[in-house]
Amino acid sequence: MKHLTLFICAIFLITGLFAQEVDMKSKRGENILPKAGEFALGIDAMPIVDYFGNLFNGTTGNSAAFNFIPTLNNTNATIYGKYYLEDQVAIRGSLRIGHINFYDREFVTMNLQIPNPDAKVTDVYHGNATNIVLGGDYLMYRGKGRVQGYYGGGAFINYNSWKDSFKYGNEMNEEFTTPSYYDFLVADAEVSGSQRVLAQYSNNDLGLTLRGVVGVEYFFAPKISIGGEMGLGFNLSKDGGYTTTETWTGSGREVKTEKLAVDSFIGIDTFTSGSLFVMFHF
């Protein structure tokens, strides 16, 4: 799909370079292109592209409706807002806020002095994840036809974190130093042991991206456009976190929190931004 996006962007851009510079209007006399002082709202078009693209592979992955439900590692929920300072100069903001809560409950055997396989307790795994992206660009347009090329640049701040918490039905004590519990992280089964994880947290992406962009919008109806873009960006990010465990030391229960090593990343690369998007101007 990435190659398809690049191909469409290239075709739009080449067409835009040769577009006739005319002040186009619809049959009703409406301006096809936006003017200074107007706003625009946009959404990612990739769910629609994926849907119709999957029609050629037996509708694999399709449902009765378009799937706009996001996961935290995609951009299907990105919202774009744009304001035209001049007819061919605009500022654009991008916002994505995602948060997921997840609970998994499993039965394990209750620890008893006289074992009873029918006696059960419940272990609970609670996971939550957050993804926040906030960015802005300054864009300049060229052309007066339906195909509008643009260029500019801006910055993005992104934050991505997750936390896992575990609550166990069998306590770790002098009577049961290796209690039974459900291992949600590795075995995905009931185990027993003298050490287990209580919580783990990671802000696995906290970064800043500076970028330049070049793209194109095609106005297929008055003030309604579809477009895509490419760019070159410089990214600086880091991650870190902690893990909390409980351990039976032989003389008692010990709860310990250890920080994770902080990793950092610095890079520069080309990218596709917003994949394909649809903008509505008013």
C-alpha positions in Angstrom: 0.0 0.0 0.0 3.0 2.3 0.6 4.1 1.9 -3.0 0.5 2.8 -4.2 0.6 5.9 -2.1 3.9 7.0 -3.5 2.7 6.3 -7.1 -0.5 8.4 -6.6 1.5 11.2 -5.0 3.9 11.2 -8.0 1.1 11.3 -10.6 -0.7 14.1 -8.8 2.4 16.1 -8.5 3.4 15.8 -12.1 -0.1 16.7 -13.2 0.0 19.7 -10.9 3.1 21.1 -12.4 1.3 21.3 -15.8 -2.1 22.3 -14.5 -3.7 25.3 -16.2 -3.8 28.3 -13.9 -7.5 29.2 -14.1 -9.9 30.4 -11.5 -12.3 27.4 -11.7 -15.9 27.4 -10.7 -18.6 24.8 -10.6 -21.7 24.9 -12.8 -23.5 26.6 -9.9 -20.8 29.3 -9.8 -19.2 27.9 -6.6 -15.4 28.3 -6.2 -13.8 24.9 -6.5 -10.6 26.0 -4.6 -10.6 27.4 -1.1 -10.0 31.1 -0.4 -8.2 33.1 2.3 -10.0 32.9 5.7 -11.6 29.5 5.1 -11.1 26.4 7.2 -10.7 22.7 6.3 -11.1 19.5 8.2 -9.6 16.2 7.0 -9.5 12.5 7.8 -7.3 9.7 6.6 -8.6 8.0 3.5 -6.6 4.7 3.9 -9.5 2.7 5.5 -11.6 3.4 2.3 -8.6 2.6 0.0 -8.0 -0.6 1.9 -11.6 -1.6 1.7 -11.9 -1.2 -2.0 -8.4 -2.6 -2.5 -9.4 -5.8 -0.7 -12.3 -6.2 -3.1 -9.7 -7.5 -5.5 -8.4 -10.2 -3.1 -11.7 -11.9 -2.2 -12.6 -9.0 0.3 -10.1 -10.4 2.7 -10.2 -8.2 5.8 -13.4 -6.4 4.9 -16.6 -6.3 6.9 -20.1 -5.0 6.1 -18.9 -1.5 7.0 -15.7 0.5 6.6 -13.4 -0.1 9.5 -12.4 3.2 11.0 -11.6 1.7 14.4 -8.0 2.5 15.2 -5.2 0.6 16.9 -2.5 2.5 18.6 0.1 1.8 16.0 -1.7 3.2 13.0 -2.9 6.6 11.9 -6.5 5.9 10.9 -7.8 8.2 13.7 -5.7 11.3 12.7 -7.7 14.5 12.3 -6.4 17.4 10.2 -7.4 21.0 10.5 -6.3 23.7 8.1 -6.7 27.5 7.9 -6.0 29.6 4.8 -4.0 32.7 5.7 -4.0 33.6 2.0 -5.5 31.9 -1.1 -2.4 29.8 -1.5 -0.9 29.9 2.0 -2.3 27.8 4.9 -1.4 26.5 8.3 -2.3 22.9 9.2 -2.6 21.1 12.5 -2.7 17.4 13.1 -4.1 15.7 16.2 -4.3 12.0 17.2 -5.4 10.9 20.7 -5.7 7.2 21.4 -6.3 5.3 24.6 -7.0 1.7 25.2 -8.0 -0.2 28.4 -7.9 -4.0 28.4 -8.8 -6.6 31.1 -8.0 -10.3 31.0 -9.3 -12.5 33.9 -8.2 -16.1 34.3 -9.0 -18.8 36.9 -6.2 -20.5 38.8 -6.1 -23.2 41.4 -6.5 -21.8 45.0 -3.6 -22.6 47.2 -4.8 -24.7 50.1 -3.1 -27.0 52.6 -5.3 -29.7 51.4 -5.4 -29.3 47.6 -8.8 -29.0 45.9 -8.8 -28.8 42.1 -12.3 -27.4 42.1 -11.4 -24.4 44.3 -10.4 -21.4 42.1 -9.3 -17.8 42.5 -9.1 -15.1 39.8 -6.0 -13.4 38.5 -6.5 -10.1 36.6 -4.3 -8.5 34.0 -5.0 -4.8 33.3 -3.3 -3.2 30.3 -3.6 0.3 29.0 -1.9 2.2 26.3 -1.8 5.8 25.1 -0.8 7.4 21.8 -0.8 11.2 21.4 0.4 13.1 18.3 0.3 16.8 18.0 1.8 18.7 15.0 1.6 21.7 12.8 2.8 22.7 9.3 3.1 25.9 7.2 2.1 25.2 3.6 2.4 27.1 0.4 0.4 26.1 -2.7 1.1 26.5 -6.4 -1.4 26.3 -9.3 -5.1 27.4 -9.8 -6.5 24.2 -11.4 -8.1 21.3 -9.7 -4.7 19.8 -8.9 -2.8 21.9 -6.3 0.8 21.1 -5.4 2.1 22.4 -2.1 5.3 22.5 -0.1 6.3 23.6 3.4 7.3 22.2 6.8 6.6 21.9 10.4 7.1 19.9 13.6 5.4 17.0 15.4 5.5 15.8 19.0 4.5 12.3 19.8 4.0 10.3 23.0 3.4 6.6 23.2 3.2 4.6 26.4 1.8 1.4 27.9 1.4 -0.1 31.3 0.6 -3.7 32.5 -0.7 -4.3 36.0 -1.3 -7.7 37.6 -3.5 -8.7 40.5 -3.2 -12.2 41.9 -5.8 -14.3 43.8 -3.1 -16.3 45.7 -1.0 -14.3 48.0 2.7 -14.9 48.5 3.4 -15.5 52.2 5.2 -17.9 54.6 2.5 -20.5 54.1 2.7 -20.4 50.3 6.2 -19.2 49.2 5.6 -20.3 45.5 2.0 -19.6 44.9 0.1 -20.6 41.8 -0.6 -17.7 39.4 -1.4 -17.1 35.8 1.6 -16.0 33.7 0.0 -13.5 31.2 3.4 -12.4 29.8 5.2 -15.5 28.7 3.6 -18.9 29.3 0.0 -17.8 28.9 -0.9 -20.6 31.4 -1.0 -21.3 35.1 2.4 -21.6 36.7 3.9 -21.3 40.2 7.0 -19.6 41.4 8.7 -17.4 44.0 8.9 -14.3 41.8 6.2 -12.6 39.6 5.6 -9.3 37.9 3.2 -6.9 39.6 3.5 -4.0 37.0 5.5 -2.9 34.1 5.5 0.5 32.4 7.1 1.9 29.3 7.0 5.3 27.6 8.3 3.6 24.5 8.2 6.6 22.3 8.6 10.3 23.4 9.9 12.2 20.4 10.1 15.3 18.3 10.1 15.4 14.5 11.1 18.3 12.3 10.2 17.9 8.7 9.8 19.3 5.3 6.9 18.2 3.1 5.8 18.2 -0.5 2.4 17.0 -1.7 -0.7 17.5 -3.8 -4.4 17.8 -3.4 -6.9 17.1 -6.2 -10.3 19.0 -5.9 -12.7 16.5 -7.4 -15.7 18.6 -6.2 -16.1 22.2 -5.0 -13.8 22.5 -1.9 -13.6 18.7 -1.4 -10.2 17.2 -2.1 -8.1 14.1 -1.8 -4.4 14.2 -1.5 -1.1 12.7 -0.3 2.3 13.9 0.5 6.0 12.9 1.1 8.7 14.6 3.0 12.1 14.5 4.7 12.1 14.5 8.5 14.6 14.6 11.4 13.5 12.6 14.4 14.7 12.6 18.0 13.1 10.2 20.5 13.8 8.3 23.7 12.1 5.7 25.8 12.3 4.2 29.3 10.1 2.8 32.1 10.1 0.4 35.0 9.2 -3.1 36.2 7.8 -3.9 39.7 8.2 -7.5 40.9 7.4 -9.4 44.1 9.9 -12.1 45.3 10.0 -14.5 48.2 13.6 -14.1 49.5 13.5 -17.0 52.0 12.8 -14.7 55.0 10.0 -12.6 53.6 8.2 -11.0 50.7 10.1 -8.3 48.9 8.6 -5.8 46.4 11.1 -4.2 44.2 10.9 -1.6 41.4 13.7 -1.4 38.8 14.0 1.3 36.2 14.6 0.2 32.6 17.6 1.6 30.7 16.7 4.7 28.6 17.2 4.2 24.9 17.4 7.1 22.4 17.1 7.4 18.7 18.2 10.1 16.2 17.5 9.7 12.5 16.7 11.4 9.3 14.6 9.7 6.6 12.0 10.2 3.9 8.4 9.3 4.8 4.8 9.4 3.7 2.7 11.6 6.0 -1.0 11.2 6.3 -0.9 8.5 3.6 -4.0 9.5 1.6 -6.4 12.0 3.1 -9.7 13.7 2.3 -10.2 17.4 3.1 -13.5 19.3 3.4 -13.2 23.1 3.1 -15.8 25.6 4.3 
